[in-house]
Amino acid sequence: MTTTSPSVIDATALAERLGRDEAVTILDVRRPERWSEDSERIPGAVWIPLDEISRRAQDLPADRELVVYCS
């Protein structure tokens, strides 16, 4: 797995990339209580709470760019 330095992408740029069907996995890392309280979610996002990432990292595709959000 190749890692790169993290960078920031805004919602508009992400929407454009998704509209072009770019290979991006969106990861929602909000805590369970925040995730269940907020009905606004990015369609297709994978939800793995931040404290479970190390245990569930194998569930994420290694061949796609990962976009992580928490709020």
C-alpha positions as CSV (number, residue, x, y, z in Angstrom):
1,M,0.0,0.0,0.0
2,T,1.3,3.4,-1.0
3,T,0.7,6.3,1.3
4,T,0.9,10.0,0.5
5,S,0.8,13.2,2.6
6,P,-2.8,14.1,3.5
7,S,-4.4,17.0,1.7
8,V,-7.7,18.8,1.9
9,I,-10.5,18.6,-0.6
10,D,-13.6,20.8,-0.4
11,A,-17.1,19.5,-1.0
12,T,-17.4,21.0,-4.5
13,A,-14.1,19.4,-5.7
14,L,-15.2,16.1,-4.2
15,A,-18.6,16.3,-5.9
16,E,-16.8,17.0,-9.3
17,R,-14.5,14.0,-8.8
18,L,-17.4,11.7,-8.0
19,G,-19.3,13.1,-11.0
20,R,-16.4,12.0,-13.2
21,D,-16.6,8.5,-11.6
22,E,-13.0,8.8,-10.3
23,A,-11.9,5.9,-8.1
24,V,-12.4,7.4,-4.7
25,T,-13.5,5.8,-1.4
26,I,-15.2,8.1,1.0
27,L,-14.7,7.2,4.7
28,D,-17.0,8.6,7.4
29,V,-15.2,8.3,10.7
30,R,-17.7,10.0,13.0
31,R,-18.5,8.5,16.4
32,P,-21.6,6.2,16.5
33,E,-23.6,8.8,18.4
34,R,-22.8,11.6,15.9
35,W,-23.4,9.3,12.9
36,S,-26.8,8.2,14.2
37,E,-27.9,11.8,15.1
38,D,-27.0,13.2,11.7
39,S,-29.2,12.0,8.8
40,E,-27.0,13.9,6.3
41,R,-24.5,11.4,4.8
42,I,-22.5,11.3,1.7
43,P,-24.1,8.6,-0.5
44,G,-21.8,5.6,-0.9
45,A,-19.6,6.6,2.0
46,V,-18.2,3.8,4.2
47,W,-18.8,4.3,7.9
48,I,-16.0,3.1,10.2
49,P,-15.7,5.0,13.5
50,L,-12.3,6.5,14.0
51,D,-11.5,4.3,16.9
52,E,-12.1,1.2,14.8
53,I,-9.9,2.1,11.8
54,S,-6.8,0.1,12.9
55,R,-9.0,-3.0,13.4
56,R,-10.9,-2.6,10.1
57,A,-8.4,-1.1,7.8
58,Q,-8.5,-4.3,5.7
59,D,-12.1,-3.5,4.8
60,L,-10.9,-0.5,2.8
61,P,-9.9,-0.9,-0.9
62,A,-6.1,-0.4,-1.3
63,D,-6.4,0.6,-5.0
64,R,-8.5,3.8,-4.5
65,E,-7.8,7.2,-3.1
66,L,-9.3,7.6,0.4
67,V,-11.2,10.7,1.4
68,V,-11.9,10.9,5.1
69,Y,-14.5,13.1,6.8
70,C,-15.7,13.5,10.3
71,S,-18.2,16.3,10.3
